[in-house]
Every structure is written in structure tokens, then in C-alpha cells.
Amino acid sequence: MARLTPEVHAARQRLRQFRLALPSATRSAAERAILRGLRELRVFRPGARVGIYLAIRGEVSLAAGLPAARGSGARLYAPKITSRRRRTMVFVPFDPRAGTISNAFGIAEPFARTAERQPVASLDTVIVPLVGFDRRGVRLGMGAGYYDRALRRRRDPSRQWSRPRLIGVAFASQELALIDPAPWDVPLDFVVTEREIVRCRPESLSATTSPT
């Protein structure tokens, strides 16, 4: 989640409107290409533990690829909010053949109980929804900070976390030239769009940045 500035607020509003306005055929074609990119990165390999999300408000939908992902032997986990006040969530088992329930925000969640949570550090990959992104892996999200809190251990300087691999998915037009990161931001390893797979360059985050 980027540092909150008037420019970031305006970019978030503009990109959210862009997502919602995409024609259905354009969206579907882009989502198929993004799913191909995820397969190229071998995200859904047999036995892999993968954190996915259930799309809302124009986000890239993964739904068309989830039955095949599970059929390939990947184990899927989706977010479940545990506290609105503290803005925390966990990843719990998700079966695309099962139904979902709506949380307090009207967002679909798995039926699985919070007690079935999977520790984030044990996931091989987490696929992250984006409002915007830059090529260093800085993510512009919805603004609530759920993902930054859930993934905060990736920022622990005393640990060499190789898992989970963080892959953002977005439409190519959601790319921004530069996003000013907040101190708590967790950079992405890759971003997959319908046009390309971006290998992010988090080492450049120490350079001077300016707001989007």
C-alpha cells in the first residue's frame, strides 16, 4: 500500500474506475492471458500451497483458472478477515467447488473456519490483487492495508524469507511510473499482466522516489 498523498488518492480512484469500465470481452481475454502467465511461473504446480483471492470491484478474476489449478494438485487458500478494527486477515483452505459466504464488507470468503488458517510463511506463493503497481514491485492497493499486515514478516531484516513468493496481477494499463512506498510496504516479486511478466526490482526502492 503506497504512502497516502492526494496524488495517490487520485490515482487509486482513476484506476479503480478504469477497471470497472473495461468491456467484458477485453476483460475476459486479458484474464485468460494473465492465467497463462501464472502457469508459466508454475504457480499451480502439484503440491504447491497457493494463496489466491476472490475478486471484487473490477479486480482481475482468477475464477476461470481455479478448478484446473486445484485439479493439478495445487492446494488453494483464500483470505478471511479476522478483525475489521485491526484490519487483519488469514488464509484458509478454499475449494472452488464449494460455495462461499459474505463477510461484513459483502466480500466472498471461504466456508473454512479461521482455526484452519495456513501460516503465511508456509505458503509457496501468494497472488495479490492490485489497483496499481510500478516495476520495483510497489503496490497500490485498496487502502486498508490487509495484505501489508498479513505479509509483514517478509520485511523482517533478521530473517531471509524466501516464501511466500509474491505475485501481483493487474491489467497492463494499471502500471504507474513510480509509486512512493510507505515504510510498511511489502514489495512484490513479480507482476503478471496480459502483456508480460514483470520481474520486479525491489533493490531500487532505496533510491529517491516521488509520489505518483
Buried (B, 14 or more C-beta within 10 A) or exposed (E): BBBEEEBBEEBBEEBBEBBEEBEEEEBEEBBEBBBEBBBEBEBBBEEBBBBBBBBEEBBBBBEEBBEEBBEBEBBBBBBBBBEEEEBEBBBBBBBBEEEBEEBEEEBBBBBBEEEBBBEBEEBBBBBBBBBBBBBBBBBBBBEBBBBBBBBBBBBEEEEEEEBBBBBBBBBBBBBBEBBBBBEEBBBBBBBBBBBEBBEBEBEBBEEEBEBB
